Amino acid sequence: MLRFIKRDEISKGKSTIIRIFSVILALFVFSIVFILMNKNPIDIYASMLNGAFGSSYSIRETIKLAIPLCIAALGVGVAFKMHFWNIGAEGQILMGAFAASVFALKFPEMPRPALLLIMMLAGIIGGSLWALIPAVFKAKWGTNETIVTLMMNYVAIKWIVFLQHGPLKDPNAKGFAKIANFTDNAILPEIFKVHIGWIFTLVLVLFIFIFMNYTKTGYEIAVLGESEKTALYSGVNIKKTIIISILLSGGLCGLVGMIQASGISNTLVESVSGGVGYTAIIVAWLGYLSAPVILVVSVLFAALQQGGSFIQTSYGIPGATALILQSMILFFVLGSEFFIRFKVSKKVGDAK
């Protein structure tokens, strides 16, 4: 008879090996899908790597996909560390993009450095204020933040649609419901043919790492996440800590909105988030809420997405294949947590 015994402790090295093995197992199981499609899994996985890193162009495209994923995952990770389940990153990205776009459209002739700085601040504030609403509800009335943040995503989407058809509709669009493109002053400059969002990403990874591991507020967020009673005993101001962490979480997501609107879309559209807010949740979990690991996972997920687009044209495989593979990897990694917490024993005596 098999028995599952709770582990007293497991080394980081061993837990990492278990998680890596779970990813490999997910790739192996998904190979069955390719075999059923009469495709060689090894060739397809090699083509995905080539599509993501095989040329300077593909590397740049992978980096562009990784930038919003990483920053949004950092934001989500801050909230998750406190066990505040912020599922509203998608809406916070949209509201950050909206706030930044207002300045881009109203002050198109403002000097570029000043305008971009204002747009960044507006994006951060827009995302923060959107995240503040469920945070206040949680701190004041103990509402379920998962439901509130999720529902607010749809409010944000409809708000952008309303703007496209109404107040911000471009009169020169010949009847199409779209918002005017930004002027060059409102578009992020490029370094190495990639917009400077990649620099923001590296800086924010370092900032969040230091903030969460070497500051008092970061310590209080972690303590509150582990136990509210312990936090109270330690003198942590619960409501203040919740508000600060959520403002930071929403602010980072709002910054993603500004970066995507300015550096990628060059205007405000309802698809500016591109599902990044939801994928960031997966990235944050797979990154174990650690900033450096989140950076690595973001690049790998971006490579998976870019590689998926490549095999779509090369092999005629549906683009959704990469999304299914992402989901399978997540399920397998989450399943590996069981074996990190428990060990399998065949002997009854071992349990004793």
C-alpha positions in Angstrom: 0.0 0.0 0.0 1.3 3.5 -0.9 1.3 6.1 1.8 1.9 9.8 1.5 3.9 11.2 4.3 4.3 15.0 4.9 7.9 16.1 4.6 9.4 18.0 7.5 11.7 19.9 5.2 13.0 19.8 1.7 16.1 21.5 0.3 15.7 24.2 -2.4 17.9 22.1 -4.7 15.6 19.1 -4.5 12.4 21.2 -4.9 13.9 22.9 -7.9 14.7 19.5 -9.5 11.1 18.3 -8.9 9.7 21.4 -10.6 12.1 21.2 -13.6 11.1 17.5 -14.0 7.4 18.5 -14.0 8.1 20.9 -16.9 10.0 18.2 -18.8 7.1 15.8 -18.1 4.6 18.3 -19.4 6.6 18.7 -22.6 6.8 14.9 -23.0 3.0 14.4 -22.4 2.2 17.2 -24.9 4.3 15.4 -27.4 1.5 12.9 -27.8 -0.6 15.7 -29.3 2.0 16.3 -32.0 2.3 12.6 -32.7 -1.4 12.4 -33.2 -1.1 15.2 -35.7 1.6 13.2 -37.5 4.3 15.7 -36.5 7.7 15.0 -35.0 7.7 16.6 -31.4 11.5 17.0 -31.4 11.4 18.9 -34.7 8.6 21.1 -33.4 10.2 22.0 -30.1 13.5 22.7 -32.0 11.5 25.0 -34.4 9.9 26.8 -31.4 13.4 27.5 -30.0 14.5 28.7 -33.4 11.4 30.9 -33.8 12.1 32.5 -30.4 15.9 32.9 -30.4 17.0 31.9 -33.9 17.7 35.4 -35.2 18.1 38.9 -34.0 14.6 39.7 -35.1 13.0 36.8 -33.2 15.0 37.7 -30.1 13.8 41.3 -30.3 10.2 40.0 -30.7 10.6 37.7 -27.7 11.9 40.5 -25.6 9.0 42.7 -26.5 6.6 39.9 -25.3 8.6 39.4 -22.1 8.6 43.0 -21.0 4.9 43.4 -20.1 4.7 39.8 -18.8 7.6 40.4 -16.4 6.4 43.8 -15.0 2.8 42.7 -14.6 3.9 39.5 -12.9 6.1 41.6 -10.5 3.0 43.6 -9.7 0.8 40.6 -9.2 3.5 38.9 -7.2 3.6 41.7 -4.6 -0.1 41.3 -4.0 0.1 37.5 -3.9 3.0 37.7 -1.4 0.5 39.2 1.0 -2.2 36.6 0.0 -4.2 39.4 -1.6 -5.4 37.6 -4.8 -5.2 40.3 -7.4 -6.8 38.9 -10.5 -7.4 42.4 -11.8 -4.1 43.0 -13.5 -5.8 43.1 -16.9 -8.1 45.9 -15.9 -5.3 47.8 -14.2 -3.2 47.6 -17.3 -6.1 49.0 -19.3 -6.7 51.9 -16.9 -3.0 52.7 -16.8 -3.0 52.8 -20.6 -6.1 55.1 -20.5 -4.5 57.5 -18.0 -1.3 57.7 -20.0 -3.2 58.1 -23.3 -5.1 61.1 -22.1 -1.9 63.1 -21.8 -0.5 61.7 -25.0 -3.6 62.9 -26.9 -4.2 66.2 -25.1 -0.6 67.4 -25.2 0.9 66.0 -28.4 3.4 68.9 -28.8 4.9 68.7 -25.3 8.7 67.9 -25.3 9.2 64.2 -25.5 11.1 63.6 -22.2 8.5 65.6 -20.2 5.5 64.0 -22.0 6.8 60.4 -21.5 7.6 61.0 -17.9 4.1 62.4 -17.3 2.6 59.5 -19.2 4.5 57.0 -17.0 3.3 58.7 -13.8 -0.2 58.8 -15.1 -0.1 55.1 -16.0 1.2 54.2 -12.6 -1.4 56.3 -10.8 -4.2 55.0 -13.1 -3.4 51.4 -12.3 -2.9 52.1 -8.6 -6.3 53.9 -8.2 -8.0 51.1 -10.1 -6.4 48.5 -7.7 -7.2 50.7 -4.7 -10.9 50.1 -5.0 -10.9 46.4 -4.1 -8.1 47.1 -1.6 -10.3 49.5 0.3 -13.2 47.1 0.2 -11.0 44.3 1.5 -9.4 46.4 4.3 -12.7 48.0 5.4 -15.4 45.4 4.8 -13.4 42.2 4.2 -14.8 41.6 0.8 -13.5 38.8 -1.5 -10.8 40.5 -3.6 -10.7 37.7 -6.2 -14.3 38.4 -7.3 -14.0 42.2 -7.1 -10.7 42.5 -9.0 -11.9 40.0 -11.7 -15.2 41.9 -12.3 -13.4 45.2 -12.5 -11.5 43.9 -15.6 -14.7 43.9 -17.6 -15.6 47.4 -16.4 -12.2 48.6 -17.6 -12.7 46.9 -21.0 -16.1 48.4 -21.6 -14.7 51.8 -20.6 -12.1 51.7 -23.3 -14.8 50.5 -25.8 -16.9 53.5 -24.8 -14.0 55.9 -25.4 -13.4 54.4 -28.8 -16.9 55.0 -29.8 -17.4 58.3 -28.0 -15.3 60.9 -26.3 -11.9 59.9 -27.8 -13.1 58.7 -31.2 -10.8 59.9 -34.0 -12.8 62.2 -36.3 -10.4 61.4 -39.1 -11.0 57.7 -38.9 -13.7 57.7 -41.6 -16.3 56.3 -39.3 -14.2 53.6 -37.7 -14.4 53.3 -33.9 -10.7 54.0 -33.1 -8.7 56.5 -31.1 -6.1 58.7 -32.9 -2.5 57.5 -33.0 0.1 59.1 -30.7 2.5 61.6 -32.1 6.2 60.7 -32.1 6.7 62.7 -28.8 4.4 60.1 -27.0 6.2 57.0 -28.3 8.9 55.3 -26.3 12.3 55.5 -27.9 14.2 52.4 -28.9 17.6 51.0 -27.9 18.9 48.1 -29.9 15.7 48.2 -31.9 13.6 47.4 -28.8 11.7 50.1 -27.0 13.2 51.1 -23.6 10.7 49.2 -21.7 13.3 46.4 -21.4 15.4 48.9 -19.3 12.4 49.6 -17.1 12.0 45.8 -16.6 15.5 45.2 -15.4 15.4 48.2 -13.0 12.1 47.0 -11.6 13.3 43.5 -11.1 16.1 44.8 -9.0 13.9 47.2 -7.2 11.2 44.6 -6.3 13.9 42.1 -5.2 15.5 44.7 -2.8 12.1 46.0 -1.7 10.7 42.6 -0.8 13.8 41.2 0.8 15.6 44.1 2.4 13.0 46.7 3.5 10.7 46.9 6.5 7.6 47.2 4.3 8.5 44.2 2.3 9.0 42.2 5.5 5.6 43.4 6.8 4.0 42.3 3.5 5.5 38.8 3.8 4.6 38.5 7.5 1.0 39.5 6.8 0.8 37.0 4.0 2.0 34.2 6.3 -0.3 35.0 9.2 -2.5 38.0 10.1 -2.2 37.1 13.8 1.5 37.1 13.7 1.5 40.5 11.8 -0.8 42.0 14.5 1.5 40.6 17.2 4.5 42.1 15.5 2.9 45.6 15.4 2.1 45.6 11.6 -0.5 48.1 10.5 -2.7 45.7 8.6 -4.8 48.2 6.6 -1.8 50.4 5.8 0.2 47.4 4.6 -2.7 46.2 2.4 -3.1 49.6 0.8 0.7 50.1 0.1 1.1 46.7 -1.4 -1.9 47.0 -3.6 -1.0 50.5 -4.8 2.4 49.1 -5.8 0.8 46.1 -7.4 -1.7 48.2 -9.4 1.0 50.8 -10.2 3.3 48.3 -11.8 0.4 46.9 -13.9 -0.6 50.5 -14.9 2.9 51.1 -16.0 2.6 48.1 -18.3 -0.4 49.7 -19.9 1.6 52.9 -20.6 4.4 50.8 -22.1 2.1 48.8 -24.3 0.1 51.8 -25.5 3.2 53.9 -26.2 5.8 51.3 -27.3 3.6 48.7 -29.1 0.1 50.0 -30.1 1.0 53.7 -30.4 -2.5 54.4 -29.4 -5.2 53.3 -27.0 -7.1 50.1 -28.0 -9.1 47.7 -25.9 -6.7 44.9 -26.9 -3.7 46.9 -25.5 -3.3 44.4 -22.6 -3.5 41.4 -24.9 -4.3 39.0 -22.1 -1.0 39.9 -20.4 -2.8 40.4 -17.0 -4.0 36.8 -16.9 -0.8 35.3 -18.2 1.1 37.3 -15.6 -0.7 35.4 -12.9 0.7 32.1 -14.2 4.2 33.7 -14.5 4.1 35.0 -11.0 3.2 31.5 -9.6 5.7 29.7 -11.7 8.3 32.3 -10.6 7.5 31.5 -6.9 6.9 35.3 -6.4 10.7 35.9 -6.7 11.6 38.8 -8.9 14.7 37.2 -10.5 12.9 33.9 -11.2 9.9 35.8 -12.6 12.2 37.5 -15.1 13.5 34.1 -16.3 10.0 32.6 -16.5 8.7 35.7 -18.4 11.4 35.2 -21.0 10.6 31.5 -21.3 6.9 32.1 -21.6 7.5 34.9 -24.2 9.7 32.4 -26.1 6.9 29.9 -25.9 4.4 32.4 -27.4 6.8 33.6 -30.1 7.8 30.0 -30.9 4.1 29.1 -31.1 3.6 31.8 -33.7 6.5 30.4 -35.7 5.3 26.8 -35.8 1.9 28.1 -36.8 3.2 29.2 -40.1 5.9 26.5 -40.5 3.8 23.5 -39.7 0.3 24.7 -40.1 -0.3 24.1 -36.4 -3.1 26.3 -34.7 -1.7 29.3 -32.8 -3.6 28.2 -29.7 -1.2 25.2 -29.4 1.3 27.4 -27.4 -1.5 28.5 -25.0 -2.5 24.9 -24.4 1.2 24.0 -23.8 1.4 26.9 -21.3 -1.6 25.6 -19.5 -0.3 22.1 -19.3 3.1 23.3 -17.9 1.2 25.2 -15.2 -0.9 22.1 -14.3 2.1 19.9 -14.0 4.1 22.5 -12.0 1.2 23.0 -9.6 0.9 19.2 -9.4 4.6 19.0 -8.5 3.9 21.0 -5.3 2.2 17.9 -3.9 5.5 15.9 -4.2 7.4 18.8 -2.7 5.2 18.7 0.4 4.8 14.9 0.6 6.9 11.9 0.0 5.6 8.5 -1.2 6.3 5.5 1.0 5.5 1.8 0.2 6.0 0.5 3.7 3.6 0.9 6.6 6.6 1.1 8.9 7.9 4.2 7.2 4.8 6.1 8.1 5.4 5.4 11.8 
